[in-house]
Amino acid sequence: MSNTTVILRNPHSVIETLKVRPRAVKEILLNQDLSKLSDDWKNVVGLAQKNNVRVATLNRSKDKNSRFDEGRQTLAEAHIEPKSEVSLESLFHNAQEKRGGKGLWIALDCIQDPHNLGAIFRSAAFFGAEGILITQERSSSITGTAYDVSCGGVETVPFHQCVNLRRALDHAKEQGVWTLGTSEHAKLSVEKITADRPRLLILGNEEKGMRRLTAESCDEVCQIPPRGPVTSLNVSVAAGILISRLSLG
C-alpha cells in the first residue's frame, strides 16, 4: 500500500482511527462552523482535540487555499496515514489456537470494487474475523471509499496483500487452516459447513468468481443455496452471510 494520505468522510471511520491509531490522523478539516455539524462529527472533533490532532475550519467560497474537493458537498473530512499491512506469517501465527481452534480468515481473489472491499471488512470486523488476505493484482486498493464503507473495519481487522494467492493459501494450510472456496456452481451447501476448525473463506471476483488455480487450492467449495428466482448475490452480501454462518456455526 502506498504511503499517500487517505481522505475519510465517514465520521465513524474517523472515530475508529482516532481510537486505534490517533497519531495516524494528520488533520481534521471542517467546511462549516462546528455548531452546524452533525453530532458524529462533533464527537470526531472532541476526540481529535484530546489527541492533539489539528482541527481547521475552511470555507471553500472564501478560502482560495481550501483543500476540499470542489466537486463534492463535503462538510468535513479527515486526512490520515494508511494502515500498514501485516506479514503473512503474522496473519496466520498460532492459527490453530485462535478462538479455540475455530478462527476464521477471509481471502479476496481479485475483488475490484472498493465498496465491496469496505463492506467485507465491516462484516469481518463485526463477526470478529482474524484477518483478510487481499490479492495485489486486479484488485481494489484500500482507498478512502473502502475505509469509509468499512466503518472502522479496516482499522480493526489485520490484512495482508499477497502477490501470489495460491502460495498464501498453501502457507495457511501449513498452519492448520482449512480452505473453503465459494461458487454459485458448487454442489456443497454452506448449511453443511460447521464452525469446527480454523477456516479460510475465499471469495472470488465480482463477475468471474475464483480463478482456476485458486479453486484448485480449496479443500472444499460451497455455495449459498437460493430460495427464490434470483440465483446470485453481490459478493459483499454473500460475504456477510458466509462469515456469519462460519462464525456462529
C-alpha positions in Angstrom: 0.0 0.0 0.0 1.3 3.5 -0.8 2.1 6.0 1.9 -0.1 8.7 0.4 -2.7 10.4 2.5 -6.1 8.8 2.7 -9.2 11.1 3.0 -12.1 9.9 5.1 -15.5 11.4 5.1 -17.4 8.9 7.3 -17.2 10.2 10.9 -17.5 6.6 12.2 -14.4 5.6 10.3 -12.5 8.6 11.6 -13.5 7.9 15.2 -12.2 4.4 14.9 -8.9 5.6 13.5 -8.6 8.1 16.3 -9.2 5.3 18.8 -6.8 2.8 17.3 -4.1 5.0 15.6 -4.5 8.6 16.8 -1.1 9.5 15.5 -2.0 8.5 12.0 -4.6 11.2 11.8 -2.9 14.2 10.3 -5.7 16.8 10.5 -9.5 17.3 10.5 -10.9 19.8 8.0 -14.3 21.3 8.5 -16.2 23.2 5.8 -18.6 24.9 8.2 -18.8 26.1 11.8 -18.6 23.3 14.4 -22.1 24.2 15.7 -23.6 23.2 12.3 -22.0 19.8 12.1 -23.7 16.5 13.0 -23.2 15.0 16.4 -20.9 12.4 15.0 -18.6 15.0 13.6 -18.7 16.9 16.8 -17.5 13.7 18.5 -14.7 13.4 16.0 -13.6 17.0 16.8 -13.7 16.3 20.5 -11.7 13.1 20.2 -9.2 14.8 17.8 -8.6 17.7 20.3 -8.0 15.2 23.1 -5.3 13.6 20.9 -3.8 16.9 19.8 -4.8 16.5 16.2 -5.1 19.7 14.2 -8.7 20.8 13.5 -9.2 23.6 10.9 -12.3 25.3 9.6 -12.1 26.2 6.0 -14.5 28.0 3.7 -14.5 26.9 0.0 -16.1 30.1 -1.1 -13.7 32.4 0.7 -10.5 30.4 1.2 -8.5 30.2 -2.0 -6.3 27.6 -0.5 -9.1 25.3 0.6 -8.2 21.7 0.1 -11.8 20.4 -0.2 -12.8 18.8 -3.4 -14.7 21.4 -5.4 -16.9 18.7 -6.9 -18.3 17.4 -3.6 -20.5 19.0 -0.9 -18.1 17.9 1.8 -18.9 19.1 5.3 -15.9 17.6 7.0 -13.1 15.2 6.3 -10.0 13.7 7.9 -6.6 13.2 6.4 -4.9 10.0 7.7 -1.9 7.8 7.1 -3.0 4.5 5.6 -2.8 1.5 7.8 0.1 -0.9 7.2 -0.4 -4.5 6.3 0.9 -7.3 8.5 3.2 -10.1 7.2 1.7 -13.4 6.0 3.4 -15.2 8.9 1.9 -12.8 11.4 -1.6 -13.1 9.9 -1.7 -16.9 10.5 0.5 -17.1 13.6 -0.9 -19.7 16.1 -3.8 -20.2 13.8 -5.0 -23.4 15.5 -5.2 -21.6 18.8 -7.4 -18.7 17.6 -10.9 -18.8 19.1 -10.4 -22.3 20.5 -9.3 -23.7 17.1 -12.3 -22.2 15.3 -10.8 -18.9 13.9 -12.0 -17.5 10.6 -9.9 -15.7 8.0 -11.0 -14.3 4.6 -9.2 -14.3 1.2 -10.3 -12.0 -1.6 -9.4 -13.2 -5.0 -9.4 -10.0 -7.2 -12.2 -8.0 -5.6 -12.3 -4.8 -7.6 -15.0 -2.6 -6.2 -13.8 -0.6 -3.2 -17.4 -0.5 -1.9 -17.4 -4.3 -1.8 -14.0 -4.4 -0.2 -15.1 -2.0 2.6 -18.3 -3.9 3.2 -16.4 -7.1 3.6 -14.0 -5.5 6.1 -17.1 -4.3 8.0 -18.6 -7.7 8.2 -15.3 -9.2 9.1 -14.9 -6.8 12.0 -18.5 -7.3 13.1 -18.1 -11.1 13.4 -14.5 -11.0 14.7 -12.6 -12.5 11.8 -8.9 -13.0 12.4 -7.7 -11.3 9.2 -8.0 -10.8 5.5 -5.9 -11.7 2.5 -6.1 -9.4 -0.5 -4.5 -10.0 -3.9 -2.3 -7.2 -5.2 -3.1 -7.6 -8.9 -6.5 -6.9 -10.4 -7.9 -5.8 -7.0 -9.1 -2.6 -5.4 -6.6 -0.9 -3.2 -7.8 0.2 0.2 -9.0 3.6 -0.7 -10.8 6.2 1.3 -14.0 4.8 0.0 -13.1 1.4 1.3 -12.2 2.9 4.7 -15.4 4.8 4.9 -17.7 1.9 3.9 -15.9 -0.4 6.4 -17.0 2.0 9.3 -13.7 1.2 11.1 -13.3 -2.4 9.9 -10.1 -1.6 8.1 -8.6 -0.3 11.3 -9.6 -3.3 13.4 -9.0 -6.3 11.0 -5.4 -7.2 10.1 -4.8 -7.7 6.4 -2.0 -8.8 4.1 -1.7 -8.1 0.4 -0.2 -11.1 -1.4 1.5 -11.3 -4.8 0.7 -15.0 -5.1 -2.6 -16.0 -3.5 -2.0 -19.8 -4.1 1.2 -19.6 -2.1 -0.5 -17.7 0.6 -3.2 -20.4 0.7 -0.5 -23.1 1.0 1.0 -21.2 3.9 -2.4 -21.1 5.6 -2.8 -24.8 5.2 0.7 -25.4 6.7 -0.6 -23.6 9.8 -3.6 -26.0 10.0 -6.2 -23.8 8.3 -8.8 -25.4 6.1 -9.5 -23.5 2.8 -13.2 -23.1 1.9 -13.9 -21.6 -1.6 -17.2 -20.2 -2.7 -19.0 -20.6 -6.0 -22.7 -20.4 -7.1 -22.0 -23.6 -9.1 -20.8 -25.6 -6.1 -22.8 -28.6 -5.0 -22.0 -28.3 -1.3 -24.3 -26.0 0.6 -22.8 -23.7 3.3 -25.5 -25.1 5.5 -23.5 -28.3 5.7 -20.4 -26.5 6.9 -19.8 -26.2 10.6 -17.6 -23.9 12.6 -15.5 -26.8 13.9 -12.0 -25.9 12.7 -9.8 -23.0 11.6 -11.1 -21.9 8.1 -10.0 -19.5 5.4 -13.1 -18.4 3.4 -12.2 -17.5 -0.2 -14.4 -15.0 -2.2 -13.9 -14.5 -5.9 -14.1 -11.6 -8.3 -17.5 -9.9 -8.7 -18.0 -11.2 -12.2 -15.7 -14.2 -12.7 -15.6 -15.7 -9.3 -12.5 -17.5 -8.1 -9.7 -18.1 -10.5 -9.0 -21.7 -11.6 -5.7 -22.1 -9.6 -7.4 -20.6 -6.5 -10.3 -23.1 -6.8 -7.9 -26.0 -7.2 -6.3 -25.0 -3.9 -9.5 -25.2 -1.9 -10.2 -28.1 0.4 -13.9 -27.6 -0.2 -16.1 -25.3 -2.3 -19.5 -24.3 -1.1 -22.5 -22.2 -2.2 -25.4 -20.3 -0.6 -28.4 -22.1 -1.9 -31.0 -19.7 -3.4 -34.6 -19.8 -2.1 -36.1 -17.7 -4.9 -35.8 -16.9 -8.6 -32.7 -14.7 -8.3 -29.7 -17.1 -8.1 -26.8 -14.8 -7.3 -25.8 -12.3 -4.7 -23.5 -9.3 -4.6 -20.1 -10.5 -3.2 -20.2 -8.4 -0.1 -23.7 -9.6 0.7 -22.6 -13.2 0.2 -19.6 -12.5 2.3 -21.8 -11.3 5.2 -23.9 -14.4 5.1 -21.0 -16.8 4.9 -19.0 -15.0 7.6 -22.0 -15.1 9.9 -22.5 -18.8 9.2 -18.9 -19.8 9.8 -18.6 -17.6 12.9 -21.8 -18.6 14.6 -21.9 -22.2 13.4 
